[in-house]
């Protein structure tokens, strides 16, 4: 596989990772009335939106079309969040759910980084590391809400 294809594959994965975070927040934010949790979720949403905006602009610049996460995955995520918050919508439970999702995203990014870092273009590495840093900061902030 040549570098361009690997970059495109990784950029698509990064996009989906960030988009899943954004979508998860939009699904769960209505499930809490706790002001600190709402504020955290709003800040995270804005962070993902900003990142996705710059990532999308770069992808467009290189002729790569961002691919959405798909209707079935969105429906599954929505249902899972609703079921998980039906009986417990406490701040700590929502923080726990968000941490689990964030850790899944971090794990995926680290796997990509470890598997392809030496094969990626500088901009792709930069975007990968930017999202990784963003999600790691979200994890740390969410831990304080447990």
N, C-alpha and C positions, 0 to 999 in steps of 0.2 A: 504494500500500500504506500502511495507516495504521501509526502508531507501535506499537500493541499487537501487530500481526502481525509487524512487524520484530523487536520484542523477543522474541517467542515463537520465531521462526525462529533468531535469534542464540543464545538460551538453549539451544535444542535442539542447535545446532552446538557450543556450549561444552561441553555435557554429553557429547556424543559424543567430542569431542576428549579430554577428561579420561578418559573411560571407555576409550578406545583405549590411552592411556598406562598405565592401571591393568592392563588386560588384557595388554598387551605385557610388563609387568614380571612378572606372574604366569606367563607363558609362559617367560620367559628366566631367571628367578632360579634354577631348578633346573639350569641349564646351566653354572653356575660354582661353583667351590669356593674362589675367592679371597675372603678375609675382607673386604678393603676394598670389593670390588665387591658382595658380598652385603649389607654394611652400607649402601652407597649405595642399592642397589635397595630394601632394606627401608624406608629413610627416604623415598625417592620414593613408594613404595607408600602409606605412611602419609599423606604429603602429598596425594596424589591422593584417597585415601579421605576425608580430612577435607574437602577442597574439594568433592568430589561430595556429601558429606553436607549441607553448607550450601547448595549449589546446588539439590539435590533438595528440601530444605525450602522454599526460596524458590519453586521451581517449583510445589510442591504448594500453597503459600499463594496463588498467583495462578491456580490451576486448570489448570496445564500438566503433562501427563503426560510424564515422561522416557522417551525411546525408546532402547532398547538398540541396539548396533551391528550386530546381526544374525548369524545362525549362519554364513553363508557367509564373511563378513568375518573372523569369529573363526577359522574353519577355515583360511582363507588365511594369516592372521597366524601361527597355530600352526605350520603347515607351513613357512612362510618362515623362521621362527626356528629350527626344528629343522634345516632344510637348511643354514642359514647357520652353525650352530654344530657341525654334524656333524664337520667336518674341522678346525675351529679354534674351540676354546672358551676361548681365552686372555682374560685380563682386558682387554687393549687391544682385541681384536676385539669383545668384548661391549660395551665402552664405545663403540666406533665405531658399532655397530648401534643402540645406544640414542641416541646423538647424532643419527644420521640421522632416527630416528623423532621425536625431540624437535624437531629443526629443522623437520620437516614440520608438526608441531603449531603451532610458533611462527609459521611462514609463514601458515598458515590463519588464526590469530588476528589477525595483522597485516593480512591482506587484509580480514577482517571489520571490524576497527577502522577502516581507511582508507576502506572503502566505506560504512560506516553510522554512524560515531561520532556525528555530529551529529543522527541520527535516533533514538538509543537513550535509553531512560530511564536515570536515574542508577544504579539498582541493577544493571541489565544492564551498563552501562559498568564499574561497580565490579567485577563478577564477571569480565568479560572481561579487565580489567587485572590482576586478581588471578591468574588462570590464566596470563596472559602472563608476569607477573613470576616465578611459580613455575617455569614451564618454562624461562625464560631462566636462572634460578639452577641448574636441573638441568643444562642444557647446560654451563655453566661448571664445575660440579663434575665432570661426566663427562669433560671435557677433561683434567683432572688424572689420570685413570685410563688415559689412552691409553698 
